[in-house]
Amino acid sequence: MRIVRITREPIVLEPLIREVSRPDCGAVASFLGLVRDHAENRRTASIEYTAYEEMAEKELLKVVRTVADRFGAAAAIVVHRLGHLVVGEASLGVVVASGHRREAVHCMLEIIDEMKKTVPIWKKEFGPDGTTWV
Amino acid sequence: MRIEVRFFGRLSELVAPEPVHFDVEAGATATALRVLIAAGSPRAADALRTAMVAVNAEYSSDGTVLKDGDVVAFLPPVSGG
């Protein structure tokens, strides 16, 4: 199973963990990327995420399939949220199920690293010091 | 031929937030489109220069020859995740 979702709804990990879990997997690695209150020397109050949605879904699925296949992961789900998010809200959720923990964790990390390079999603930071396209 | 062009990230503010249609010569490339747009939106020239190009929602190259009805997108460096 390799699933990606682009959503405007809050990301909740528990249902995703249940979705990837299977009896022959001893490990589920999970990650939530949250809006942080600072970036470099700028204070952040919120971030707006926008995307070329049709292409973002295709590119995200390419990344998940390529990386999950390379690590032999049994299942992987990535959810990216769009819209205006405040500090503490999750923009990204990743869950990976694998036989053992090392593959699950490394697969999850590499999915995140790779998706940050190619998936057409952009963020614009809002804060007391102004707005910045990242 | 008629090409639909979409702008994302900071380019959506510098050029246009909604798709724009351009009439170009048959055989035009993405490069030609990039030059045409920069001429009409000089303050977007720097951001256009560093943008990737996608044709019909697939990453493409500047040398790609466009066809009537193609959807071209200019994508600044991505920052998702």
Backbone of each chain as ProteinMPNN parsed JSONL, in Angstrom:
{"seq_chain_A": "MRIVRITREPIVLEPLIREVSRPDCGAVASFLGLVRDHAENRRTASIEYTAYEEMAEKELLKVVRTVADRFGAAAAIVVHRLGHLVVGEASLGVVVASGHRREAVHCMLEIIDEMKKTVPIWKKEFGPDGTTWV", "coords_chain_A": {"N_chain_A": [[0.857, -1.199, 0.0], [0.651, 2.123, -0.961], [-0.026, 5.295, -0.299], [-1.116, 8.622, -0.88], [-2.254, 11.791, 0.271], [-3.679, 14.947, -0.269], [-4.826, 17.474, 1.681], [-7.251, 19.649, 3.309], [-7.947, 19.407, 5.814], [-7.474, 18.903, 9.403], [-4.61, 16.98, 10.359], [-4.55, 13.741, 11.567], [-2.866, 11.317, 13.337], [-3.419, 8.742, 14.421], [-5.546, 7.232, 13.023], [-4.198, 6.868, 10.599], [-2.033, 5.309, 11.331], [-3.392, 3.009, 12.098], [-4.318, 2.314, 9.593], [-2.017, 1.568, 8.126], [-1.014, -0.503, 9.59], [-0.24, -3.953, 9.962], [-0.397, -7.537, 10.44], [2.064, -8.796, 9.94], [4.014, -6.932, 10.296], [6.407, -5.525, 12.354], [6.932, -2.967, 13.01], [5.86, 0.411, 13.074], [6.564, 3.456, 11.847], [6.149, 6.849, 12.597], [5.439, 10.276, 11.784], [4.973, 13.712, 12.464], [4.849, 16.808, 10.982], [5.138, 20.004, 12.183], [3.885, 23.385, 12.339], [6.184, 25.771, 13.222], [7.296, 28.207, 15.685], [9.225, 29.892, 14.763], [11.594, 30.757, 12.212], [14.734, 30.6, 10.982], [15.85, 33.811, 11.565], [13.362, 34.842, 11.974], [10.2, 35.512, 13.459], [7.373, 33.437, 13.61], [3.91, 33.386, 13.054], [1.985, 32.103, 11.643], [1.53, 29.889, 8.813], [0.971, 29.817, 5.34], [0.067, 27.289, 3.197], [0.328, 26.451, -0.149], [-0.389, 24.854, -3.316], [0.371, 23.236, -6.452], [-1.967, 21.418, -7.112], [-2.845, 19.144, -8.573], [-0.472, 18.233, -9.682], [1.087, 17.974, -7.427], [0.04, 15.816, -6.019], [0.638, 13.709, -7.784], [3.476, 13.848, -7.876], [4.126, 13.439, -5.21], [3.213, 10.851, -4.817], [4.933, 9.492, -6.549], [7.37, 9.81, -5.171], [6.805, 8.464, -2.737], [6.235, 5.853, -3.634], [8.691, 5.163, -4.889], [10.612, 5.383, -2.788], [9.498, 3.801, -0.719], [9.388, 1.317, -1.997], [12.114, 0.887, -2.392], [13.025, 0.501, 0.237], [11.575, -1.659, 0.876], [9.198, -1.409, 2.278], [6.153, -2.303, 3.838], [3.852, -0.784, 3.848], [2.903, 2.614, 3.259], [1.909, 5.876, 4.064], [1.344, 9.212, 3.189], [0.354, 12.382, 4.167], [-0.386, 15.634, 3.253], [-1.141, 18.837, 4.375], [-2.969, 21.644, 3.205], [-3.489, 25.228, 3.133], [-4.173, 27.826, 5.585], [-2.233, 27.655, 8.336], [-1.742, 27.657, 11.855], [0.776, 28.186, 14.429], [1.881, 25.159, 15.759], [0.031, 23.556, 14.487], [-0.333, 20.704, 12.313], [1.347, 20.197, 9.276], [2.221, 18.103, 7.814], [1.956, 14.6, 7.63], [3.35, 11.418, 8.121], [3.383, 7.966, 7.783], [4.845, 4.781, 8.143], [4.92, 1.349, 7.606], [6.745, -1.51, 8.426], [8.717, -4.55, 8.429], [10.668, -4.389, 10.395], [12.152, -2.026, 12.742], [14.289, -0.368, 11.836], [14.192, -0.165, 9.024], [11.67, 0.968, 8.739], [11.888, 3.49, 10.035], [14.039, 4.721, 8.642], [13.037, 4.71, 6.04], [10.811, 6.379, 6.361], [12.088, 8.818, 7.016], [13.546, 9.281, 4.664], [11.527, 9.533, 2.777], [10.46, 11.976, 3.58], [12.689, 13.692, 3.204], [13.007, 13.482, 0.398], [10.533, 14.301, -0.645], [10.527, 16.963, -0.039], [12.119, 18.017, -1.992], [10.928, 17.904, -4.503], [8.111, 18.037, -4.628], [5.417, 20.007, -5.672], [4.661, 22.207, -3.659], [4.224, 25.1, -1.702], [5.306, 27.389, 0.86], [4.213, 30.207, 2.698], [5.264, 32.403, 5.055], [3.819, 34.024, 7.868], [4.167, 36.679, 10.132], [5.047, 38.766, 13.02], [7.171, 40.171, 12.029], [6.682, 40.472, 9.395], [5.801, 39.158, 6.087], [6.912, 36.22, 4.404], [7.872, 34.503, 1.547], [8.892, 31.24, 1.462]], "CA_chain_A": [[0.0, 0.0, 0.0], [1.335, 3.429, -0.995], [-1.134, 6.245, -0.398], [-0.844, 10.027, -0.562], [-3.447, 12.623, 0.323], [-3.557, 16.388, -0.083], [-6.059, 17.75, 2.409], [-7.365, 20.919, 4.022], [-8.425, 19.034, 7.139], [-6.401, 18.592, 10.356], [-4.008, 15.66, 10.202], [-4.591, 12.935, 12.793], [-2.001, 10.173, 13.048], [-3.909, 7.419, 14.849], [-6.202, 6.477, 11.944], [-3.205, 6.513, 9.579], [-1.28, 4.185, 11.909], [-4.239, 1.811, 11.961], [-4.448, 1.993, 8.167], [-0.82, 0.887, 7.616], [-0.613, -1.64, 10.437], [-0.601, -5.292, 9.511], [0.119, -8.5, 11.42], [3.439, -9.243, 9.704], [4.935, -5.804, 10.484], [6.726, -5.28, 13.749], [7.24, -1.561, 13.245], [5.228, 1.514, 12.363], [7.211, 4.734, 12.144], [5.213, 7.94, 12.284], [6.016, 11.62, 11.871], [4.114, 14.872, 12.244], [5.575, 18.061, 10.817], [4.3, 21.051, 12.755], [4.272, 24.783, 12.138], [7.041, 26.189, 14.332], [7.09, 29.639, 15.93], [10.316, 30.701, 14.238], [12.356, 30.207, 11.101], [15.956, 31.414, 10.938], [15.74, 34.885, 12.559], [12.027, 35.427, 11.854], [9.142, 34.927, 14.284], [6.284, 32.952, 12.759], [2.609, 33.208, 13.695], [1.237, 31.137, 10.844], [2.074, 29.597, 7.477], [-0.005, 29.421, 4.322], [0.577, 26.292, 2.255], [-0.387, 26.352, -1.422], [0.182, 23.78, -4.139], [-0.136, 22.851, -7.776], [-2.484, 20.226, -6.469], [-2.866, 17.975, -9.468], [0.9, 17.751, -9.855], [1.633, 17.63, -6.108], [-0.369, 14.458, -5.678], [1.413, 12.79, -8.641], [4.886, 13.85, -7.481], [4.213, 12.842, -3.875], [3.057, 9.403, -4.985], [6.19, 8.99, -7.126], [8.361, 9.737, -4.082], [6.434, 7.42, -1.77], [6.425, 4.545, -4.28], [10.116, 4.903, -5.114], [11.335, 5.182, -1.526], [8.94, 2.646, 0.002], [9.83, 0.108, -2.71], [13.545, 0.691, -2.147], [13.205, -0.016, 1.589], [10.741, -2.849, 1.081], [8.173, -1.138, 3.286], [4.883, -2.961, 3.538], [2.819, 0.226, 3.609], [3.311, 3.985, 3.565], [0.904, 6.902, 3.779], [1.782, 10.597, 3.419], [-0.722, 13.362, 4.059], [0.076, 17.025, 3.357], [-2.269, 19.741, 4.531], [-2.855, 22.971, 2.6], [-4.314, 26.248, 3.77], [-3.503, 28.699, 6.543], [-2.032, 26.898, 9.566], [-1.082, 28.428, 12.921], [1.838, 27.474, 15.151], [1.432, 23.948, 16.438], [-0.767, 22.695, 13.612], [0.476, 19.801, 11.495], [1.263, 20.34, 7.824], [2.649, 16.863, 7.169], [1.913, 13.358, 8.399], [3.93, 10.293, 7.385], [3.433, 6.699, 8.529], [5.434, 3.694, 7.352], [4.934, 0.054, 8.285], [7.763, -2.416, 7.892], [8.971, -5.682, 9.311], [11.509, -4.002, 11.52], [12.153, -0.573, 13.009], [15.299, 0.41, 11.123], [13.681, 0.127, 7.683], [10.514, 1.859, 8.863], [12.329, 4.847, 10.381], [14.837, 5.273, 7.549], [12.119, 4.94, 4.916], [10.025, 7.564, 6.691], [12.956, 10.001, 6.912], [13.903, 9.538, 3.276], [10.328, 10.054, 2.105], [10.37, 13.406, 3.903], [13.793, 14.373, 2.51], [12.793, 13.506, -1.054], [9.36, 15.079, -1.025], [10.864, 18.388, 0.087], [12.882, 18.46, -3.158], [10.243, 17.866, -5.798], [6.647, 18.151, -4.631], [5.103, 21.425, -5.873], [3.95, 22.834, -2.544], [4.984, 26.258, -1.247], [4.814, 27.984, 2.088], [4.401, 31.638, 2.921], [5.229, 32.62, 6.499], [3.25, 35.273, 8.369], [4.605, 36.912, 11.495], [5.148, 40.176, 13.384], [8.231, 40.808, 11.261], [6.277, 40.559, 7.993], [5.491, 37.894, 5.407], [8.051, 35.737, 3.618], [7.776, 33.264, 0.774], [10.066, 30.421, 1.768]], "C_chain_A": [[0.888, 1.242, 0.0], [0.24, 4.463, -1.275], [-0.642, 7.647, -0.094], [-2.156, 10.783, -0.586], [-3.026, 14.08, 0.48], [-4.876, 16.811, 0.539], [-6.069, 19.179, 2.931], [-7.872, 20.691, 5.434], [-7.25, 18.786, 8.083], [-5.907, 17.165, 10.165], [-4.007, 14.959, 11.552], [-3.839, 11.644, 12.512], [-2.633, 8.819, 13.352], [-4.624, 6.639, 13.754], [-5.22, 6.045, 10.859], [-2.379, 5.318, 10.054], [-2.099, 2.906, 11.8], [-4.304, 1.369, 10.509], [-3.233, 1.219, 7.65], [-0.483, -0.382, 8.393], [-1.073, -2.959, 9.841], [0.125, -6.315, 10.38], [1.583, -8.89, 11.211], [4.45, -8.111, 9.853], [5.144, -5.54, 11.962], [6.947, -3.816, 14.053], [6.336, -0.654, 12.429], [5.949, 2.779, 12.807], [6.243, 5.837, 11.756], [5.869, 9.286, 12.542], [4.914, 12.64, 11.655], [5.005, 16.086, 12.079], [4.666, 19.189, 11.248], [4.789, 22.439, 12.369], [4.981, 25.243, 13.406], [6.936, 27.7, 14.495], [8.247, 30.514, 15.442], [10.946, 29.978, 13.051], [13.536, 31.131, 10.891], [15.801, 32.527, 11.963], [14.371, 35.546, 12.511], [11.07, 34.733, 12.821], [7.977, 34.594, 13.364], [5.012, 32.826, 13.577], [1.793, 32.15, 12.957], [1.92, 30.952, 9.504], [0.922, 29.249, 6.559], [0.658, 28.467, 3.346], [-0.31, 26.298, 1.02], [0.312, 25.317, -2.293], [-0.378, 23.81, -5.544], [-0.691, 21.462, -7.511], [-2.448, 18.979, -7.331], [-1.475, 17.368, -9.577], [1.488, 17.314, -8.518], [1.281, 16.198, -5.739], [0.448, 13.435, -6.484], [2.859, 12.69, -8.167], [5.064, 13.198, -6.116], [4.101, 11.324, -3.982], [4.309, 8.785, -5.606], [7.238, 8.811, -6.025], [8.047, 8.562, -3.162], [6.658, 6.039, -2.384], [7.908, 4.211, -4.409], [10.819, 4.566, -3.804], [10.818, 3.951, -0.791], [9.357, 1.343, -0.678], [11.297, -0.171, -2.405], [13.8, 0.082, -0.774], [12.39, -1.274, 1.853], [9.688, -2.646, 2.147], [6.867, -1.807, 2.864], [3.824, -1.929, 3.168], [3.35, 1.603, 3.996], [2.186, 4.929, 3.18], [1.523, 8.265, 4.103], [0.581, 11.506, 3.213], [-0.115, 14.759, 4.207], [-1.149, 17.931, 3.412], [-1.97, 21.077, 3.845], [-3.746, 23.94, 3.36], [-3.493, 27.04, 4.76], [-3.434, 28.003, 7.9], [-1.321, 27.766, 10.607], [-0.034, 27.557, 13.605], [1.24, 26.293, 15.905], [0.578, 23.033, 15.57], [0.146, 21.878, 12.713], [0.243, 20.047, 10.013], [1.545, 19.016, 7.129], [2.523, 15.693, 8.132], [2.454, 12.242, 7.537], [3.88, 9.066, 8.288], [3.968, 5.613, 7.598], [5.411, 2.425, 8.19], [5.942, -0.85, 7.611], [7.974, -3.54, 8.883], [9.67, -5.263, 10.579], [11.708, -2.496, 11.585], [13.117, 0.208, 12.131], [14.797, 0.817, 9.738], [12.54, 1.132, 7.752], [10.959, 3.302, 9.097], [13.108, 5.471, 9.223], [13.979, 5.573, 6.323], [11.33, 6.222, 5.148], [10.867, 8.829, 6.514], [13.275, 10.318, 5.461], [12.707, 10.023, 2.461], [10.232, 11.558, 2.333], [11.459, 14.184, 3.161], [13.497, 14.526, 1.025], [11.592, 14.368, -1.43], [9.612, 16.578, -0.933], [11.607, 18.908, -1.145], [11.999, 18.669, -4.385], [8.745, 18.168, -5.777], [6.248, 19.621, -4.697], [4.119, 21.965, -4.846], [4.834, 23.969, -2.057], [4.416, 26.772, 0.061], [5.173, 29.46, 2.162], [4.22, 31.87, 4.419], [4.643, 33.987, 6.822], [3.73, 35.459, 9.817], [4.674, 38.394, 11.781], [6.215, 40.922, 12.591], [7.898, 40.884, 9.78], [5.917, 39.201, 7.414], [6.662, 37.513, 4.519], [7.654, 34.502, 2.857], [9.058, 32.492, 1.051], [10.569, 29.767, 0.491]], "O_chain_A": [[1.764, 1.393, 0.852], [-0.341, 4.49, -2.36], [0.149, 7.851, 0.827], [-3.058, 10.464, -1.361], [-2.132, 14.401, 1.263], [-5.938, 16.535, -0.019], [-5.031, 19.838, 2.99], [-8.185, 21.635, 6.16], [-6.146, 18.49, 7.625], [-6.681, 16.261, 9.85], [-3.531, 15.501, 12.55], [-4.147, 10.95, 11.543], [-2.41, 7.853, 12.622], [-4.323, 5.46, 13.572], [-5.382, 4.98, 10.263], [-2.064, 4.423, 9.269], [-1.572, 1.849, 11.453], [-4.34, 0.171, 10.226], [-3.384, 0.314, 6.83], [0.252, -1.238, 7.901], [-2.166, -3.057, 9.284], [1.147, -5.998, 10.988], [2.271, -9.266, 12.159], [5.631, -8.306, 9.566], [4.193, -5.355, 12.721], [7.131, -3.443, 15.211], [6.075, -0.907, 11.253], [5.946, 3.129, 13.987], [5.594, 5.767, 10.712], [6.738, 9.417, 13.403], [4.045, 12.476, 10.799], [5.833, 16.368, 12.946], [3.552, 19.324, 10.743], [5.974, 22.637, 12.103], [4.454, 25.122, 14.512], [6.539, 28.402, 13.564], [8.257, 31.724, 15.672], [10.842, 28.76, 12.911], [13.355, 32.323, 10.645], [15.632, 32.227, 13.145], [14.22, 36.684, 12.955], [11.12, 33.514, 12.983], [7.637, 35.36, 12.462], [5.017, 32.237, 14.659], [1.018, 31.405, 13.558], [2.773, 31.746, 9.106], [0.017, 28.498, 6.924], [1.681, 28.79, 2.742], [-1.531, 26.17, 1.114], [1.46, 24.951, -2.04], [-1.461, 24.34, -5.79], [0.008, 20.46, -7.662], [-2.07, 17.899, -6.876], [-1.314, 16.147, -9.566], [2.297, 16.387, -8.471], [2.113, 15.458, -5.214], [0.895, 12.425, -5.941], [3.41, 11.594, -8.064], [6.041, 12.484, -5.89], [4.826, 10.598, -3.301], [4.705, 7.681, -5.234], [7.909, 7.781, -5.961], [8.927, 7.76, -2.847], [7.208, 5.152, -1.731], [8.33, 3.104, -4.076], [11.542, 3.573, -3.723], [11.607, 3.148, -0.294], [9.65, 0.362, 0.005], [11.685, -1.319, -2.186], [14.687, -0.759, -0.624], [12.496, -1.882, 2.918], [9.316, -3.589, 2.846], [6.533, -1.863, 1.68], [2.998, -2.165, 2.286], [4.138, 1.741, 4.931], [1.587, 4.803, 2.112], [2.143, 8.446, 5.151], [-0.121, 11.408, 2.207], [0.59, 15.031, 5.179], [-2.07, 17.807, 2.604], [-0.845, 21.573, 3.904], [-4.629, 23.541, 4.12], [-2.266, 26.944, 4.782], [-4.463, 27.786, 8.54], [-0.406, 28.519, 10.274], [0.029, 26.348, 13.384], [0.229, 26.42, 16.595], [0.418, 21.855, 15.888], [1.256, 22.299, 12.388], [-0.896, 20.1, 9.548], [1.151, 18.825, 5.978], [2.925, 15.776, 9.293], [2.084, 12.112, 6.37], [4.298, 9.133, 9.444], [3.596, 5.536, 6.427], [5.834, 2.427, 9.346], [5.992, -0.947, 6.385], [7.489, -3.501, 10.014], [9.333, -5.701, 11.679], [11.466, -1.782, 10.612], [12.809, 1.327, 11.72], [14.944, 1.965, 9.321], [12.451, 2.039, 6.924], [10.472, 4.223, 8.442], [12.865, 6.623, 8.863], [14.184, 6.583, 5.649], [11.195, 7.05, 4.247], [10.402, 9.804, 5.924], [13.277, 11.483, 5.063], [12.866, 10.838, 1.551], [9.961, 12.322, 1.406], [11.18, 15.221, 2.558], [13.718, 15.596, 0.458], [11.634, 15.088, -2.427], [8.997, 17.367, -1.65], [11.715, 20.121, -1.327], [12.296, 19.524, -5.22], [8.173, 18.518, -6.81], [6.691, 20.412, -3.864], [2.932, 22.152, -5.116], [6.056, 23.826, -2.0], [3.228, 26.624, 0.347], [6.251, 29.896, 1.758], [3.166, 31.575, 4.982], [4.926, 34.977, 6.146], [3.704, 34.525, 10.617], [4.394, 39.209, 10.901], [6.177, 42.148, 12.488], [8.732, 41.313, 8.983], [5.75, 38.223, 8.141], [7.326, 38.379, 3.949], [7.151, 33.545, 3.445], [10.162, 33.015, 0.898], [11.555, 29.031, 0.522]]}, "seq_chain_B": "MRIEVRFFGRLSELVAPEPVHFDVEAGATATALRVLIAAGSPRAADALRTAMVAVNAEYSSDGTVLKDGDVVAFLPPVSGG", "coords_chain_B": {"N_chain_B": [[-0.991, 29.244, -31.622], [-2.735, 28.31, -28.644], [-1.82, 28.659, -25.294], [-2.139, 27.686, -21.937], [-1.11, 29.249, -18.989], [0.198, 28.84, -15.756], [0.904, 30.117, -12.53], [2.858, 29.786, -9.596], [3.531, 29.795, -6.009], [5.621, 32.487, -5.052], [5.486, 33.61, -7.577], [2.82, 33.629, -8.237], [1.901, 35.907, -7.074], [3.539, 37.837, -8.201], [3.077, 37.689, -10.937], [0.456, 36.508, -11.83], [-2.452, 35.367, -10.111], [-4.316, 33.642, -11.121], [-4.892, 31.328, -13.866], [-3.41, 32.241, -17.012], [-3.877, 32.999, -20.449], [-1.924, 32.548, -23.337], [-1.169, 33.46, -26.671], [0.856, 31.884, -28.901], [3.492, 31.308, -31.325], [3.424, 28.446, -33.48], [5.502, 25.737, -32.572], [6.802, 27.053, -30.573], [8.786, 27.256, -27.595], [9.175, 26.38, -24.098], [11.059, 28.098, -23.115], [10.76, 30.358, -24.759], [8.298, 31.205, -23.934], [8.835, 31.855, -21.284], [10.509, 34.053, -21.637], [8.777, 35.814, -22.891], [6.87, 36.249, -20.899], [8.445, 37.392, -18.861], [9.089, 39.769, -20.084], [6.67, 41.063, -20.078], [6.159, 41.215, -17.385], [8.226, 42.618, -15.657], [9.075, 42.781, -12.957], [8.911, 40.241, -12.148], [10.95, 38.915, -13.279], [13.401, 37.931, -12.138], [12.497, 35.899, -10.395], [11.239, 34.287, -12.245], [13.363, 33.399, -13.699], [14.595, 31.511, -12.061], [12.712, 29.602, -11.8], [11.291, 26.321, -12.057], [9.938, 24.479, -14.843], [6.798, 23.126, -15.732], [4.964, 21.001, -17.855], [1.749, 20.275, -18.676], [1.371, 19.229, -16.095], [3.679, 17.777, -15.551], [7.099, 17.651, -14.727], [9.3, 19.472, -16.832], [11.452, 20.522, -19.527], [13.165, 23.525, -20.546], [13.527, 23.474, -23.275], [11.419, 22.128, -24.325], [9.054, 21.623, -26.832], [6.1, 23.294, -27.341], [2.571, 22.458, -27.497], [-0.607, 23.147, -29.01], [-3.012, 24.045, -26.621], [-1.605, 23.102, -24.444], [-0.811, 23.057, -20.931], [1.129, 25.085, -19.128], [3.253, 25.442, -16.375], [4.91, 27.575, -14.12], [7.218, 27.076, -11.676], [8.376, 28.107, -8.663], [11.293, 27.433, -6.532], [10.498, 24.643, -4.552], [8.806, 24.297, -1.343], [7.534, 22.618, 0.435], [6.337, 20.297, 2.981]], "CA_chain_B": [[-1.61, 28.255, -30.763], [-3.086, 28.901, -27.348], [-1.209, 27.97, -24.158], [-2.555, 28.17, -20.62], [0.059, 29.338, -18.116], [-0.156, 28.971, -14.341], [2.021, 30.599, -11.706], [2.717, 29.31, -8.219], [4.434, 30.385, -5.037], [5.706, 33.947, -5.169], [5.124, 34.008, -8.943], [1.381, 33.878, -8.32], [1.718, 37.311, -6.689], [4.305, 38.715, -9.085], [2.541, 37.682, -12.302], [-1.005, 36.366, -11.817], [-2.901, 34.272, -9.255], [-5.182, 32.757, -11.9], [-4.282, 30.97, -15.154], [-3.401, 33.256, -18.068], [-3.719, 32.368, -21.759], [-1.027, 33.22, -24.277], [-1.136, 32.977, -28.053], [2.258, 31.824, -29.337], [3.733, 30.679, -32.632], [3.645, 26.994, -33.488], [6.922, 25.419, -32.37], [7.36, 27.816, -29.443], [9.265, 26.433, -26.478], [8.954, 26.944, -22.764], [11.981, 29.241, -22.997], [10.154, 31.52, -25.419], [7.208, 31.632, -23.059], [9.469, 32.464, -20.118], [10.999, 35.365, -22.069], [7.59, 36.627, -23.172], [6.252, 36.615, -19.632], [9.363, 38.301, -18.169], [8.989, 41.072, -20.752], [5.411, 41.687, -19.65], [6.16, 41.346, -15.915], [9.661, 42.752, -15.348], [9.418, 42.542, -11.549], [8.931, 38.788, -11.94], [12.02, 38.345, -14.114], [14.351, 37.138, -11.338], [11.823, 34.689, -9.92], [10.996, 33.437, -13.422], [14.637, 32.812, -14.135], [14.944, 30.353, -11.222], [11.568, 28.69, -11.687], [11.198, 25.122, -12.894], [8.77, 24.52, -15.726], [6.045, 21.886, -15.889], [4.025, 21.018, -18.974], [0.68, 19.301, -18.395], [1.572, 18.705, -14.737], [4.884, 16.954, -15.462], [8.314, 18.452, -14.863], [9.728, 19.487, -18.213], [12.647, 21.341, -19.712], [12.913, 24.742, -21.314], [13.553, 23.208, -24.701], [10.2, 21.409, -24.733], [8.231, 22.314, -27.828], [4.736, 23.298, -26.828], [1.496, 22.151, -28.45], [-1.837, 23.885, -28.751], [-3.77, 23.516, -25.5], [-0.749, 22.71, -23.328], [-0.856, 23.834, -19.695], [2.499, 25.288, -18.66], [3.304, 26.025, -15.039], [6.233, 28.009, -13.648], [7.242, 26.646, -10.282], [9.56, 28.518, -7.883], [11.8, 26.343, -5.69], [9.416, 24.184, -3.686], [9.09, 24.437, 0.094], [6.549, 21.871, 1.194], [6.832, 19.419, 4.032]], "C_chain_B": [[-1.789, 28.854, -29.352], [-2.55, 28.034, -26.212], [-1.786, 28.562, -22.88], [-1.336, 28.168, -19.717], [-0.397, 29.587, -16.687], [1.099, 29.331, -13.567], [1.78, 30.21, -10.264], [3.732, 29.987, -7.308], [4.437, 31.897, -5.214], [5.34, 34.439, -6.567], [3.628, 34.268, -9.082], [1.075, 35.312, -7.923], [2.402, 38.252, -7.685], [3.721, 38.782, -10.492], [1.015, 37.619, -12.274], [-1.402, 35.197, -10.928], [-3.766, 33.247, -9.984], [-4.484, 32.411, -13.218], [-4.44, 32.094, -16.177], [-3.207, 32.54, -19.403], [-2.836, 33.213, -22.658], [-1.206, 32.61, -25.659], [0.309, 33.033, -28.522], [2.341, 31.13, -30.679], [3.847, 29.175, -32.475], [5.142, 26.736, -33.358], [7.557, 26.189, -31.233], [7.763, 26.859, -28.33], [8.92, 27.106, -25.163], [9.863, 28.146, -22.544], [11.346, 30.503, -23.565], [9.038, 32.098, -24.552], [7.761, 32.374, -21.85], [9.916, 33.887, -20.458], [9.83, 36.325, -22.287], [6.973, 37.142, -21.87], [7.118, 37.611, -18.875], [9.288, 39.703, -18.774], [7.736, 41.812, -20.288], [5.325, 41.938, -18.163], [7.593, 41.465, -15.435], [10.006, 42.482, -13.894], [9.421, 41.053, -11.218], [10.128, 38.131, -12.609], [12.977, 37.46, -13.313], [13.732, 35.83, -10.897], [11.53, 33.735, -11.073], [12.254, 32.705, -13.83], [14.953, 31.528, -13.367], [13.815, 29.342, -11.107], [11.747, 27.462, -12.568], [9.959, 25.266, -13.781], [8.12, 23.14, -15.752], [5.119, 22.065, -17.082], [3.009, 19.907, -18.73], [0.971, 18.502, -17.133], [2.716, 17.704, -14.628], [6.087, 17.889, -15.567], [8.833, 18.333, -16.287], [10.983, 20.342, -18.317], [12.308, 22.529, -20.588], [12.838, 24.497, -22.804], [12.31, 22.498, -25.222], [9.402, 22.24, -25.719], [6.773, 22.18, -27.413], [3.733, 22.99, -27.929], [0.27, 22.955, -28.057], [-2.601, 23.232, -27.599], [-2.932, 23.066, -24.317], [-0.984, 23.636, -22.136], [0.57, 23.897, -19.165], [2.43, 25.92, -17.279], [4.739, 26.414, -14.722], [6.257, 27.867, -12.138], [8.502, 27.163, -9.592], [10.087, 27.329, -7.085], [10.758, 25.951, -4.647], [9.809, 24.247, -2.216], [8.048, 23.716, 0.939], [7.179, 21.035, 2.283], [6.811, 20.085, 5.396]], "O_chain_B": [[-1.078, 29.775, -28.95], [-2.795, 26.828, -26.171], [-1.91, 29.78, -22.748], [-0.6, 27.182, -19.68], [-1.259, 30.428, -16.432], [2.205, 28.907, -13.904], [0.658, 30.288, -9.763], [4.66, 30.655, -7.764], [3.404, 32.509, -5.486], [4.92, 35.587, -6.718], [3.21, 35.039, -9.946], [0.086, 35.881, -8.387], [1.894, 39.336, -7.971], [3.846, 39.802, -11.17], [0.353, 38.583, -12.658], [-0.767, 34.144, -10.975], [-3.928, 32.119, -9.519], [-3.578, 33.129, -13.64], [-5.45, 32.797, -16.208], [-2.45, 31.573, -19.478], [-2.981, 34.434, -22.73], [-1.372, 31.398, -25.8], [0.919, 34.101, -28.541], [1.406, 30.459, -31.117], [4.315, 28.688, -31.447], [5.953, 27.436, -33.963], [8.741, 26.001, -30.951], [7.165, 25.798, -28.149], [8.443, 28.24, -25.123], [9.485, 29.101, -21.866], [11.384, 31.57, -22.951], [8.864, 33.313, -24.456], [7.219, 33.401, -21.442], [9.725, 34.811, -19.667], [9.892, 37.496, -21.912], [6.605, 38.312, -21.758], [6.6, 38.572, -18.306], [9.409, 40.701, -18.063], [7.745, 43.032, -20.128], [4.53, 42.762, -17.71], [8.131, 40.516, -14.864], [11.104, 42.007, -13.602], [9.874, 40.648, -10.147], [10.3, 36.916, -12.516], [13.325, 36.365, -13.754], [14.353, 34.772, -11.006], [11.568, 32.517, -10.901], [12.216, 31.548, -14.248], [15.502, 30.579, -13.925], [13.941, 28.341, -10.401], [12.281, 27.544, -13.674], [9.062, 26.063, -13.506], [8.806, 22.119, -15.789], [4.56, 23.141, -17.294], [3.374, 18.74, -18.593], [0.838, 17.278, -17.101], [2.73, 16.873, -13.719], [6.101, 18.805, -16.389], [8.818, 17.255, -16.882], [11.505, 20.824, -17.312], [11.293, 22.537, -21.283], [12.159, 25.23, -23.523], [12.168, 22.292, -26.427], [9.111, 23.411, -25.474], [6.283, 21.077, -27.167], [3.984, 23.217, -29.113], [0.133, 23.387, -26.913], [-2.813, 22.02, -27.596], [-3.484, 22.686, -23.284], [-1.304, 24.814, -22.29], [1.147, 22.874, -18.796], [1.636, 26.831, -17.046], [5.673, 25.67, -15.022], [5.442, 28.447, -11.421], [9.599, 26.701, -9.906], [9.398, 26.315, -6.972], [10.205, 26.803, -3.951], [10.994, 24.251, -1.881], [7.72, 24.161, 2.039], [8.393, 21.058, 2.485], [7.2, 19.47, 6.389]]}, "name": "protein", "num_of_chains": 2, "seq": "MRIVRITREPIVLEPLIREVSRPDCGAVASFLGLVRDHAENRRTASIEYTAYEEMAEKELLKVVRTVADRFGAAAAIVVHRLGHLVVGEASLGVVVASGHRREAVHCMLEIIDEMKKTVPIWKKEFGPDGTTWVMRIEVRFFGRLSELVAPEPVHFDVEAGATATALRVLIAAGSPRAADALRTAMVAVNAEYSSDGTVLKDGDVVAFLPPVSGG"}
